[in-house]
Amino acid sequence: MSGIDKKLNAGINISVSPLFNYIKCIDNSDPLRIGRIRALDVDLKEVDKAVKDPKLVPWSVDDPHLYKSFLPYHINIIPRVDEMVFYFKQDSSRNNMDKIYCGPVLSHPSYAKGEKYESAQVQTTKGKKGNQGEPYLLGDVNSDVPLSPNIDKKGVFPHPDDIAIIGRDNTEIILGSREYAIPSENSPLEGWYPQILIRSGKFKKVSDSQIPDRYDRPSFIQLNTFNKTYRNIDTPITKTDSTDTYLKHIIVYDVDYASLSTSNIFGHVSLYAVNSGGNTESGQIMASDMNPEKFIMGITFQPNADYLIRSNFSGLNKRQVARHIEKFINAIDDNDRPKLEGLMTHPDSVTDWPTAIHPLYFIPSIPLTNASKDWTDEPTIKQANENANDIISKIKLKGVYSSGFGLAMTSNSGERDIKVENSVVMTPVGQVFEGRQGIVSIGTDKIFLFSHNITELGKIDLSDSPYGISQEKYISDIELKTNSLVRGEELMKLLKVIVNFMSSHTHAYHGLAPVKQSWDGTRVEDLNRLLNNADKKILNQNIRIN
């Protein structure tokens, strides 16, 4: 209204009300149940007097505080007492003419149960403030600006592209497209599919003014019709099984380079733990990853003092050195502590004796490996090279075909290598076919399917439940009058075992009970085990029928 209009109206003493404004609901108990409310314009000072007027007949056609719903009768969304709604009316100058409301008006999703008029104002021109949202709910999912979604809040609220009816208390019905998987993925609209989703308990309870996190186990009914059919088809797949695993221990032998060119060689051979905290620098090493040139600081290069067992040697020729190292490796492989202690030259050489040794790898140190590769005509270096090669070539472990290094997966000399076996197994593989596919699913903690006409287990009487079934009614009455649903595949397993036993069992003598094991290997204890587990394996006690 212009300034001139205001002055004109004031001059001729005309009271003008706006066509649109916010009001507060004071009563929603419409005796006709057609969605009407009684409300007050809290900005008018005389409203309290009008409400208390003894001549006023509430809910009558002359009630100036009566507002009809903007929504049709078939959509029942009624504001609660003290909630804010907005209204518009037929005639701005006549306060008792037809007036229409729409609402409630909320300032935050956590107030879905109900919000006071005063609080709801923060998101209107009356308040001009309020929570502006959270990162997951802000921004345009189709923009080039990447979002950082809070995955705990994903799917709590309907997507703006969906059509939804949101209940007061953690319930809703969603019609339309599924939510974006993650907004930053920019999922194309073509990848969406029709969906009807009815859910209860969709989010966790939170305090006011907080966007709630989703609850991972809501009760829901979901209906889909997909444009293509998707089925699992049993397909032969080659499966590779390997005994490869993490290496447990490494034996490293090292020789002083300067002594290699002499007949008085000295050095040491040590056992190290890997993958178990015994050596933090080694990390996790697969048995298949080990090789003669594997660089592991503190183990294969510059062996440190974090060994489990060490045997020092000195004043030996190359043959004696090789023999000493080989005895050490074999003693560890055999888990023979007395034999190993016979090689010790220092009482502290055994710091810890491992309980499980294999997979085990033995290897020369990196310097010794390099020394075996050196070649020159210089006599001293040439002699060191020859001695290093001789030492490495003479070290053997039964079942390991290489000399000087190798892997022992087990203590059994016939099972030193990593075993790899290929087999063909029938595996369900998803395949797409032409033609629509409809799917309906129900997810919750307990499911009841019952008929009013079945009475064998006791009549289910719902005469006391005109507005839905209570939790107490479900558990104390209906559950006792229903049976557990049978898991078909588990039942078939039991039936096959019974049939196999019946068709191949024998009796030791006429009139005696059957032998406890039939010709096909089925045993009586197999039957008893399946029967004892039937209550849990065959019966689904959370899906019940009458």
C-alpha positions as MATLAB code, in Angstrom:
seq = 'MSGIDKKLNAGINISVSPLFNYIKCIDNSDPLRIGRIRALDVDLKEVDKAVKDPKLVPWSVDDPHLYKSFLPYHINIIPRVDEMVFYFKQDSSRNNMDKIYCGPVLSHPSYAKGEKYESAQVQTTKGKKGNQGEPYLLGDVNSDVPLSPNIDKKGVFPHPDDIAIIGRDNTEIILGSREYAIPSENSPLEGWYPQILIRSGKFKKVSDSQIPDRYDRPSFIQLNTFNKTYRNIDTPITKTDSTDTYLKHIIVYDVDYASLSTSNIFGHVSLYAVNSGGNTESGQIMASDMNPEKFIMGITFQPNADYLIRSNFSGLNKRQVARHIEKFINAIDDNDRPKLEGLMTHPDSVTDWPTAIHPLYFIPSIPLTNASKDWTDEPTIKQANENANDIISKIKLKGVYSSGFGLAMTSNSGERDIKVENSVVMTPVGQVFEGRQGIVSIGTDKIFLFSHNITELGKIDLSDSPYGISQEKYISDIELKTNSLVRGEELMKLLKVIVNFMSSHTHAYHGLAPVKQSWDGTRVEDLNRLLNNADKKILNQNIRIN';
ca = [
       0.000    0.000    0.000;
       1.385    3.389   -1.007;
       1.928    6.262    1.365;
      -0.933    8.184   -0.268;
      -3.313    5.249    0.216;
      -2.327    5.008    3.882;
      -2.995    8.704    4.476;
      -6.292    8.490    2.578;
      -7.481    5.518    4.552;
      -6.470    7.146    7.816;
      -8.316   10.317    6.888;
     -11.623    8.573    6.229;
     -11.178    6.212    9.204;
     -11.034    2.965    7.178;
      -9.321   -0.002    8.786;
      -7.407   -1.977    6.182;
      -5.854   -5.387    6.701;
      -3.325   -6.931    4.365;
      -4.438   -9.700    2.006;
      -1.496  -11.828    3.128;
       0.066  -12.222    6.554;
       1.292  -14.667    9.201;
      -1.011  -15.860   11.970;
      -0.881  -18.209   14.956;
      -3.065  -21.308   15.226;
      -5.068  -21.366   18.484;
      -7.311  -24.393   17.793;
      -7.144  -27.233   15.243;
      -9.938  -29.477   16.548;
     -12.329  -28.839   13.699;
     -15.636  -30.543   14.625;
     -16.279  -31.182   10.914;
     -12.806  -32.673   10.350;
     -12.393  -30.820    7.049;
      -9.064  -29.197    7.926;
     -10.223  -25.825    9.329;
      -8.371  -24.007   12.119;
      -8.954  -21.023   14.334;
      -6.104  -18.532   14.368;
      -5.116  -15.060   15.526;
      -3.208  -12.277   13.943;
      -0.856  -11.614   16.820;
       0.020   -8.188   15.380;
      -3.498   -6.916   16.236;
      -3.889   -5.823   19.839;
      -7.662   -6.317   20.050;
      -7.631  -10.014   19.089;
      -7.657  -11.292   22.651;
     -10.789   -9.356   23.361;
     -12.452  -10.768   20.295;
     -11.622  -14.306   21.288;
     -13.131  -13.813   24.714;
     -16.317  -12.260   23.306;
     -19.256  -14.197   24.873;
     -21.318  -13.654   21.732;
     -18.711  -15.412   19.583;
     -19.665  -18.902   18.454;
     -16.430  -20.818   17.678;
     -16.381  -22.700   14.361;
     -19.490  -20.896   13.115;
     -19.562  -19.227    9.702;
     -19.490  -15.871   11.533;
     -16.336  -16.758   13.517;
     -13.768  -14.082   12.454;
     -10.920  -16.378   13.497;
     -11.945  -19.269   11.259;
      -9.626  -20.239    8.396;
     -10.163  -22.839    5.708;
      -7.325  -25.029    4.429;
      -5.710  -24.157    1.117;
      -5.154  -27.868    0.544;
      -7.961  -30.139   -0.616;
      -9.796  -32.303    1.865;
      -7.945  -35.443    0.701;
      -4.572  -34.092    1.900;
      -4.681  -33.847    5.683;
      -1.937  -31.456    6.832;
      -3.185  -29.494    9.842;
      -1.000  -27.109   11.884;
      -0.740  -27.682   15.610;
      -1.766  -25.177   18.245;
       0.716  -22.265   18.526;
       2.259  -23.017   15.123;
       2.672  -20.331   12.490;
       0.723  -20.391    9.218;
       0.267  -17.805    6.513;
      -3.122  -16.720    5.179;
      -4.778  -14.773    2.429;
      -8.398  -13.558    2.283;
     -11.018  -12.546   -0.222;
     -11.484   -8.950    0.896;
      -8.818   -6.912    2.642;
     -11.353   -4.564    4.217;
     -13.695   -7.209    5.648;
     -12.138   -9.407    8.317;
     -14.968  -11.961    8.509;
     -14.963  -12.930    4.834;
     -13.566  -16.225    3.510;
      -9.978  -16.659    4.698;
      -7.577  -19.374    3.572;
      -4.478  -20.655    5.360;
      -1.472  -22.749    4.353;
       1.035  -24.206    6.721;
       2.547  -24.855    9.114;
       5.589  -22.611    8.571;
       8.768  -24.120   10.063;
      12.203  -22.601   10.518;
      14.121  -25.873   10.714;
      13.517  -29.579    9.902;
      14.143  -30.609   13.503;
      10.867  -28.850   14.419;
       8.683  -31.131   12.288;
       6.793  -32.248   15.401;
       5.742  -28.657   16.043;
       7.243  -25.194   16.378;
       6.055  -22.150   18.281;
       4.950  -19.092   16.350;
       7.712  -16.992   17.866;
      10.454  -19.417   16.811;
       9.109  -19.915   13.298;
       9.415  -16.179   12.589;
      13.212  -16.365   12.180;
      12.911  -17.508    8.562;
      10.404  -14.765    7.650;
      10.561  -11.002    7.189;
       9.542  -10.769   10.826;
      12.744  -12.491   11.932;
      15.250  -12.198    9.084;
      17.651  -14.701   10.611;
      18.013  -18.363   11.364;
      20.043  -21.436   10.479;
      21.084  -21.343    6.828;
      21.643  -25.067    6.483;
      24.539  -27.494    6.528;
      27.192  -28.325    3.878;
      25.474  -31.491    2.722;
      22.213  -29.644    2.018;
      23.771  -26.501    0.497;
      24.632  -25.812   -3.114;
      23.558  -27.051   -6.513;
      24.388  -30.696   -7.166;
      24.538  -29.938  -10.888;
      27.045  -27.090  -10.536;
      30.768  -27.283  -11.174;
      31.494  -26.413   -7.545;
      32.406  -29.633   -5.685;
      30.489  -30.330   -2.499;
      31.747  -32.064    0.604;
      28.734  -34.136    1.680;
      28.314  -35.408    5.200;
      27.709  -39.067    4.457;
      25.924  -39.549    7.810;
      23.186  -37.173    6.639;
      22.849  -38.623    3.143;
      19.256  -39.504    2.325;
      17.741  -38.081    5.522;
      15.545  -35.679    3.565;
      13.848  -36.004    0.197;
      15.820  -34.631   -2.714;
      14.392  -31.391   -4.202;
      13.622  -33.263   -7.422;
      11.424  -35.758   -5.564;
       7.790  -35.441   -4.537;
       7.329  -36.283   -0.890;
       4.908  -36.170    2.009;
       6.809  -35.690    5.265;
       5.248  -36.739    8.549;
       5.496  -35.143   11.957;
       7.534  -37.823   13.618;
      10.302  -39.379   11.502;
       8.087  -40.734    8.714;
       7.539  -39.943    5.049;
       6.359  -41.096    1.628;
       8.615  -40.350   -1.345;
       7.435  -40.444   -4.958;
       9.791  -40.084   -7.856;
      13.493  -40.343   -8.470;
      16.056  -41.743   -6.114;
      18.433  -39.428   -4.333;
      21.853  -38.680   -5.795;
      24.341  -41.261   -4.595;
      26.731  -38.483   -3.596;
      26.154  -34.940   -4.896;
      29.717  -34.540   -6.155;
      29.234  -37.486   -8.507;
      26.937  -35.425  -10.734;
      24.870  -38.510  -11.482;
      22.966  -38.087  -14.769;
      19.202  -37.922  -14.657;
      19.083  -40.779  -17.173;
      20.472  -43.060  -14.494;
      17.571  -42.552  -12.126;
      14.611  -44.864  -11.847;
      10.967  -44.600  -10.696;
      10.575  -45.257   -6.999;
       7.981  -45.222   -4.241;
       9.456  -45.286   -0.768;
       7.501  -45.365    2.490;
       9.747  -45.224    5.529;
       9.548  -44.840    9.295;
      12.466  -44.105   11.632;
      14.620  -42.633    8.890;
      16.881  -40.595   11.160;
      18.354  -40.586   14.644;
      16.871  -38.381   17.327;
      18.745  -35.095   17.702;
      18.488  -31.816   19.554;
      16.763  -28.744   18.170;
      18.491  -26.785   15.403;
      20.557  -29.782   14.327;
      20.274  -31.606   11.006;
      19.784  -35.238   12.074;
      21.945  -38.171   10.980;
      20.260  -41.043    9.162;
      19.320  -44.251   10.928;
      20.650  -47.323    9.123;
      17.784  -49.664   10.073;
      14.516  -47.864    9.284;
      11.261  -49.666    8.598;
      10.345  -49.237    4.929;
       8.340  -50.408    1.954;
       9.906  -49.777   -1.447;
       8.302  -50.226   -4.866;
      10.306  -50.076   -8.083;
       9.714  -50.629  -11.757;
      12.972  -50.797  -13.670;
      13.228  -50.263  -17.409;
      15.490  -53.321  -17.766;
      15.527  -56.735  -16.115;
      18.545  -57.635  -14.018;
      19.164  -61.280  -13.075;
      21.938  -63.382  -11.596;
      23.033  -66.065  -14.041;
      25.264  -68.950  -12.889;
      28.469  -68.490  -14.874;
      31.653  -70.608  -14.846;
      34.408  -68.535  -13.256;
      38.021  -69.624  -12.928;
      39.032  -69.305   -9.309;
      42.671  -69.189   -8.264;
      43.598  -70.421   -4.793;
      47.061  -69.738   -3.462;
      48.854  -70.596   -0.244;
      50.753  -67.310   -0.515;
      50.718  -65.422    2.760;
      52.746  -62.977    4.810;
      56.327  -63.977    5.532;
      56.988  -64.646    9.217;
      60.801  -64.897    9.418;
      63.947  -64.201    7.420;
      67.386  -65.727    7.970;
      70.205  -63.440    6.791;
      73.875  -64.408    6.733;
      76.612  -61.808    6.427;
      80.396  -62.087    6.045;
      83.034  -59.449    6.689;
      84.252  -58.426    3.229;
      87.863  -57.950    4.240;
      88.050  -61.527    5.572;
      86.518  -63.049    2.414;
      89.859  -63.168    0.635;
      91.433  -65.137    3.500;
      90.976  -68.518    5.096;
      90.048  -66.877    8.414;
      86.533  -65.675    7.568;
      84.227  -64.203   10.207;
      80.638  -62.961   10.223;
      77.225  -63.957   11.547;
      73.882  -65.523   10.611;
      70.681  -64.143   12.148;
      66.958  -64.840   12.348;
      64.613  -61.831   12.022;
      60.865  -61.570   12.539;
      58.799  -59.719    9.954;
      55.157  -58.650    9.871;
      54.769  -59.189   13.585;
      56.354  -56.168   15.192;
      59.737  -57.854   15.549;
      61.155  -55.439   13.007;
      59.225  -52.284   12.344;
      61.223  -51.329    9.265;
      60.413  -54.458    7.308;
      56.704  -53.780    6.964;
      54.413  -56.494    5.634;
      56.104  -58.751    3.104;
      54.331  -61.463    1.145;
      56.231  -64.701    0.721;
      55.929  -64.347   -3.051;
      57.560  -60.911   -2.934;
      60.864  -62.161   -1.524;
      63.874  -62.575   -3.809;
      67.703  -62.796   -3.449;
      68.071  -59.042   -3.980;
      65.307  -57.885   -1.627;
      66.421  -54.669    0.116;
      65.246  -54.460    3.716;
      67.079  -51.889    5.782;
      68.313  -53.365    9.044;
      67.818  -56.943    7.845;
      69.219  -57.710    4.397;
      71.253  -54.494    4.414;
      73.229  -53.436    7.451;
      71.733  -56.145    9.683;
      70.873  -54.574   13.026;
      70.576  -55.809   16.593;
      66.805  -56.445   16.439;
      67.349  -60.105   15.630;
      65.660  -62.966   17.443;
      68.639  -65.339   17.175;
      72.233  -64.724   16.054;
      75.175  -67.066   15.677;
      78.609  -65.462   15.260;
      81.515  -67.273   13.586;
      85.203  -66.482   13.094;
      88.457  -68.106   11.948;
      86.662  -70.414    9.490;
      87.436  -71.255    5.889;
      84.771  -70.894    3.204;
      83.647  -74.539    3.460;
      83.293  -74.289    7.236;
      81.404  -70.985    6.916;
      78.896  -72.526    4.483;
      78.478  -75.544    6.750;
      77.918  -73.355    9.826;
      75.255  -71.248    8.081;
      73.535  -74.335    6.659;
      73.364  -75.950   10.128;
      71.815  -72.742   11.493;
      69.158  -72.653    8.743;
      68.300  -76.349    9.188;
      68.072  -76.028   12.977;
      65.616  -73.112   12.618;
      63.647  -75.009    9.963;
      63.432  -78.077   12.230;
      62.574  -75.962   15.268;
      65.473  -77.712   17.017;
      66.637  -75.391   19.781;
      69.298  -77.687   21.319;
      70.981  -78.139   17.916;
      70.901  -74.389   17.347;
      72.338  -73.525   20.768;
      75.298  -75.770   19.914;
      76.213  -73.225   17.244;
      76.103  -70.274   19.610;
      79.304  -68.437   20.550;
      77.703  -65.930   22.863;
      75.189  -66.606   25.660;
      72.944  -63.725   24.536;
      72.680  -64.870   20.957;
      69.127  -66.172   21.518;
      66.932  -63.203   22.456;
      63.581  -64.797   21.598;
      62.549  -68.218   20.315;
      59.581  -68.048   17.895;
      56.603  -70.379   18.334;
      55.675  -70.358   14.631;
      58.552  -70.154   12.158;
      57.169  -70.632    8.650;
      56.887  -69.175    6.051;
      60.671  -68.772    6.276;
      63.113  -67.233    3.806;
      66.921  -67.490    3.945;
      69.099  -65.100    2.042;
      72.661  -63.632    1.945;
      73.030  -60.008    2.928;
      73.053  -57.439    0.141;
      76.824  -56.774    0.570;
      77.590  -60.509    0.363;
      75.380  -60.854   -2.731;
      77.189  -57.938   -4.355;
      80.585  -59.399   -3.400;
      79.705  -62.601   -5.269;
      79.138  -60.537   -8.424;
      82.372  -58.482   -8.300;
      84.969  -59.387  -10.862;
      88.413  -58.009  -11.378;
      91.904  -59.282  -12.038;
      93.037  -57.793   -8.750;
      93.983  -60.925   -6.727;
      92.430  -59.961   -3.417;
      89.080  -58.935   -4.906;
      89.057  -61.933   -7.225;
      89.622  -64.264   -4.262;
      86.838  -62.573   -2.263;
      84.480  -62.992   -5.228;
      85.274  -66.671   -5.599;
      84.902  -67.345   -1.866;
      81.555  -65.503   -1.722;
      80.233  -67.566   -4.657;
      81.471  -70.800   -3.103;
      79.854  -70.039    0.243;
      76.473  -69.153   -1.323;
      76.504  -72.171   -3.665;
      77.140  -74.660   -0.834;
      74.217  -73.587    1.384;
      71.244  -75.910    0.912;
      67.879  -76.615    2.538;
      66.065  -79.853    1.745;
      63.121  -79.268   -0.592;
      64.428  -75.850   -1.734;
      65.963  -76.155   -5.197;
      68.000  -72.942   -5.194;
      71.374  -72.633   -3.461;
      72.174  -69.927   -0.922;
      68.634  -68.547   -0.761;
      65.075  -69.752   -0.928;
      61.592  -70.015    0.539;
      60.263  -72.635    2.918;
      56.476  -72.166    3.165;
      56.202  -75.052    5.651;
      58.486  -77.282    7.701;
      57.596  -80.178    5.380;
      60.395  -80.577    2.826;
      57.817  -81.622    0.241;
      55.744  -78.440    0.633;
      58.308  -75.663    0.375;
      56.782  -73.796   -2.569;
      53.713  -71.604   -2.815;
      50.859  -73.705   -4.181;
      48.588  -72.217   -6.817;
      45.492  -74.124   -7.912;
      42.907  -73.109  -10.489;
      39.346  -74.391  -10.339;
      36.142  -73.581  -12.173;
      33.180  -72.654   -9.970;
      29.672  -71.607  -10.921;
      29.241  -68.061   -9.698;
      26.138  -65.835   -9.941;
      26.906  -62.941  -12.304;
      24.486  -60.065  -12.836;
      23.248  -59.681  -16.424;
      20.882  -57.158  -17.990;
      17.965  -58.217  -20.206;
      15.291  -56.375  -22.138;
      11.913  -55.886  -20.501;
      10.745  -54.145  -17.334;
      11.316  -55.580  -13.876;
       9.184  -54.746  -10.851;
      10.507  -55.218   -7.320;
       8.766  -54.688   -3.978;
      10.727  -54.904   -0.752;
       9.907  -54.607    2.940;
      12.625  -54.017    5.476;
      12.235  -53.889    9.251;
      13.000  -55.847   12.446;
       9.790  -57.920   12.469;
       7.269  -58.593    9.713;
       3.730  -59.900   10.318;
       1.528  -61.276    7.510;
      -1.852  -62.404    8.761;
      -5.409  -62.975    7.693;
      -8.492  -62.003    9.697;
     -10.117  -65.297    8.654;
      -7.482  -67.690   10.078;
      -8.248  -68.822   13.624;
      -6.254  -72.046   14.112;
      -3.670  -70.248   16.241;
      -6.245  -67.944   17.820;
      -8.263  -65.119   16.329;
      -6.427  -61.867   15.738;
      -8.920  -59.264   16.907;
      -8.244  -55.700   15.792;
     -11.457  -54.196   17.126;
      -9.374  -52.341   19.717;
      -6.940  -51.014   17.081;
      -8.995  -48.735   14.818;
      -6.068  -46.386   14.148;
      -3.272  -48.916   13.678;
      -1.728  -51.681   15.776;
       0.252  -50.828   18.905;
       3.662  -52.258   19.732;
       2.227  -54.010   22.773;
      -0.499  -55.616   20.621;
       2.088  -56.968   18.163;
       4.284  -58.617   20.782;
       1.847  -59.761   23.473;
      -0.923  -60.965   21.149;
      -0.204  -61.223   17.410;
       3.258  -62.780   17.755;
       1.758  -65.586   19.848;
      -0.864  -66.268   17.148;
       1.549  -66.503   14.211;
       4.191  -68.963   13.003;
       7.729  -68.399   11.807;
       8.234  -68.337    8.055;
      10.347  -71.160    6.610;
      13.644  -70.511    4.797;
      13.246  -72.703    1.748;
      16.906  -73.332    0.915;
      17.750  -74.290    4.492;
      14.778  -76.664    4.608;
      15.961  -78.301    1.378;
      19.395  -78.939    2.923;
      17.766  -80.843    5.786;
      15.461  -82.788    3.484;
      18.363  -83.848    1.247;
      20.334  -85.145    4.238;
      17.271  -87.071    5.474;
      16.636  -88.586    2.029;
      20.313  -89.518    1.578;
      20.396  -91.249    4.945;
      17.098  -93.068    4.384;
      18.083  -94.301    0.931;
      21.576  -95.543    1.837;
      21.417  -96.591    5.491;
      22.001 -100.152    6.688;
      21.215 -102.272    9.756;
      23.754 -104.442   11.532;
      21.066 -107.067   12.118;
      17.366 -107.510   11.560;
      15.414 -105.532   14.126;
      18.324 -103.374   15.203;
      18.526  -99.617   14.791;
      20.261  -98.291   11.662;
      24.034  -98.056   11.585;
      25.007  -94.498   12.576;
      26.654  -93.822    9.225;
      25.070  -94.602    5.860;
      26.862  -95.733    2.719;
      27.051  -92.147    1.321;
      28.764  -90.895    4.495;
      25.706  -89.254    6.069;
      25.818  -89.660    9.840;
      23.122  -89.618   12.499;
      24.941  -86.772   14.210;
      24.627  -84.752   10.956;
      20.849  -85.139   11.157;
      20.752  -84.232   14.837;
      22.922  -81.170   14.251;
      20.655  -79.863   11.483;
      17.535  -80.531   13.556;
      18.983  -78.804   16.621;
      19.749  -75.707   14.553;
      16.418  -75.755   12.707;
      14.785  -73.172   14.984;
      17.350  -70.599   13.886;
      18.495  -71.822   10.475;
      15.241  -73.056    8.905;
      12.721  -70.861   10.725;
      12.833  -67.086   10.316;
      11.240  -66.000   13.576;
      11.205  -62.338   12.505;
       8.854  -62.936    9.549;
       5.613  -64.419   10.882;
       2.376  -65.629    9.297;
      -0.901  -67.213   10.423;
];
